[in-house]
C-alpha cells in the first residue's frame, strides 16, 4: 500500500503533463524557441548599442518568456507569444508597408511558430474533466 501513496500525492494534471507525448513536444518547441530567442535577444542588444532597431531584443525576450512558460505548461505562454506576434506584425508593416513579398521573410516564420504554439493549447490547458463529474479536492 505504501507504493501507492507517493503516486496519490501527485495531482492528475502534473502526472499527465510529465508523461504525455504532447508535453514532451511542447518542451521541444520551448527549447527551440529559447535558442532562437536568446540569439535574437543577444543580437538585438548588440544592435541597440549600435543605434539600431529595438525590435530584435524585444522579440527575443518575448520568445524566451514564451519558452519558459511553455515548459511550465502555462496558458500565459500563448498570450505572451500572441503579444510578440502582434508586435512583429506591427514592426513589419511599419518597416515595409503592405508590400506582400517584403513581408514574407518577416512574417512566415513567426506565423509558423504561432501555429505551433496554438497546437500546444491542449497541453497548456491540462487534462479536462468529463462533463458531469466533480473534480477531486487537492
N, C-alpha and C positions, 0 to 999 in steps of 0.2 A: 504494500500500500504506500510505502514511502516513495517509491519510484514515481507515483502519480502526483505527489504533492508539488514538486517544482514545476511540472507542466501545468498544474491547476493555477499556479500563481501568474502565469503568463496570460495576458489578455488575448482573446481570439484575434484581435486586429494585429498585434505585434507578431504572433505566431505565423499568421498568413503572410505578412509582409516579408518576413525574413526567409520564407521558404518558397515563395511563388516565383515562377519564371518572369512574371510581369515586373516584380520588384527588382530582380537581377537586371532585366533590360533597362529599367529606369535608372539604376545605378550606373550602368554602362553609358547611357546617354548623359548622365550627370558628369561622369569623368571626361567625356569628350567635350562637353560644354565648359568644364573647368579649364581644360587645356587651352581651348580657343579663347576663353575669357581672360586667362592670365596673359596670353600673348597680346590680345587687344588692349588690356589694361596697361601692361608694361610699355608697349609701343605707343599707346595713347598718351601716357605720362611723358614719354620722351618727346612726342610731337608737341605737347603743350609747352614744354621747356623751350622748344624751337619757335614758339609763337604760332603754332598750327591749331587745327580744329580740336575741340574738346570731345567730339563725338566718340572717338575710338575708346577713350578712357571710360566714358560713361557707359557705352555699350559693353565693354569688357567687364565692368563692375556688375552690370545687370546680368550678364551670363554667369559670372562667379556666384552671385547670390542665388540665381535660379538653380545652379548646380547643387549648392549646399542644401537648398530647400527640397530638391528632388531626392537627395539621399535621405533626408528626414521624412520623406513621403508626405510633405505638407502641400496642401492645395494653394498656399501662398506662392509656390513656385510658378504656377500658371499665371497668376496675376502679375508677378514681377516680370515674367517673360513677356506678357501682353504689353506692359508699360514699355519695356525695352523695344518691342516690335513697333509700337506706335511711334516711339521716339525715332526709330530707324526710318520709318516711312516719312515722317516729317522732315528729317535731315535729308533724305534722298530727294524729296520734292523741292526742298529749298536749294539743294546743290545743283540739280539738273532739270528741274521743272517736270513737265509732263511728257518728256521725250521717252517713249517706251523702251527703245533699245538701250538708252543710257541707264534706265532703271533696272534692267535685267541683272547686271553684276552686283547691284546694290541690294536687291530685294529677293532674289531667288533663294539664296542660302538661308536668310532669316525666315522666309516663308516655309521652307522645308523643316527647319527647326521648330517653327510654330506647330506644324502638323505633328511632328514627333512628340512635342510637349503635350499637345491635345490628346494624343493616343495614350498618354500615361494617366489620364483622368481616373480610370477605374482603380489604379494602384493608389493614387493620391486620395481618393475617397475612402478607401479601405473596404472591408467586407460589408455587405449590405445584409440587413436582417430581412428574412422573408416577411411578407405582409401578414399581419395578424399575430405576430409573435412579439413578445416583450423582451427587451434586452436584459441580460443578467446584470445585477448590480456589481460594481467593481470592488 
